[in-house]
Amino acid sequence: AMIDIPEITLDALTELINLSVGRSANALNEMIGHEVSLSVPKVELMEFEEAQANLHRDSKDSLTTVCQDFNGPIEGKSLLIMPERNSLELVQLIIGEDVPVEDIPNFEEEALIEVGNVILNAFLGSLGNELRVTISSDIPTFSKTQFNENFNEGDLRKHTVIMFVHVDFQVKNKEIKGYLILVVNLIILKSLIFLVDKYLERIT
């Protein structure tokens, strides 16, 4: 395989991702004032085509994407992706029950950028803290494009590694599925593995 990571490192990375997603849930909780729990059923590393196939398989309706670039010792793109009906449910929860359903699309972009900002920043901030590096992020952008349209050909997709995190949100007895996706190149992946191994040395 293109991506060969020792199991102990992958386990530690999964733990760190779980922890960071938990912090994202807390941040989202504060923002929307509802109890939000997030669980991570699975973390997978894959190539671009596989990630694309996964997203298409899981969701027949169109996807909403909040995408931001992050940089520092670890750099790449982070994306929060949801099937459109799920993202609209989330928007409804954020803006409140009293907004008529037909008005929700007017708030969608703004609300989801805010959600994406909160989740992605809390996630990357937490990951950075645990790994003892500073990761800074740009303002996110919102789109309803196909997944691959977030990447221009110049990104040389063949050198891209996708960290594909399945995320289940539970908000007010609604279950909302989403994906947290980190896109890095192989060099950054190697740095990440190095940092995770360092982290393992500290905690063991």
TAQUI-V338073 format. One record per pair of residues at least 6 apart in sequence whose C-alpha atoms are under 6 Angstrom apart, sorted by the first residue. I is the first residue (numbers start at 0). GAP is how many residues later the second one is. Records with the same first field share a line. If there is no record, write none. Layout:
I=GAP ; GAP
//
This chain:
19=103 ; 106 ; 107
20=102
23=95 ; 98 ; 99
24=11 ; 12 ; 13
28=6 ; 7
31=62
35=134 ; 135
36=132 ; 133
37=130 ; 131
38=128 ; 129
39=126 ; 127
41=123 ; 124
42=121 ; 122
43=119 ; 120
44=117 ; 118
45=115 ; 116
46=114 ; 115
61=21 ; 22
62=19 ; 20 ; 21 ; 81
63=17 ; 18 ; 20 ; 79 ; 80
64=15 ; 16 ; 77 ; 78
65=13 ; 14 ; 50 ; 75 ; 76
66=11 ; 12 ; 73 ; 74
67=9 ; 10 ; 70 ; 72
68=7 ; 8 ; 68 ; 69
69=6 ; 7 ; 66 ; 67
70=64 ; 65
71=63
73=114
75=107 ; 108
76=105 ; 106
77=103 ; 104
78=101 ; 102
79=99 ; 100
80=97 ; 98
81=96
85=90
127=6 ; 7
130=64
158=26
159=24 ; 25
160=22 ; 23 ; 24
161=20 ; 21
162=18 ; 19
163=17
164=14 ; 15 ; 16
165=13
166=11 ; 12
167=8 ; 9
168=6 ; 7
//
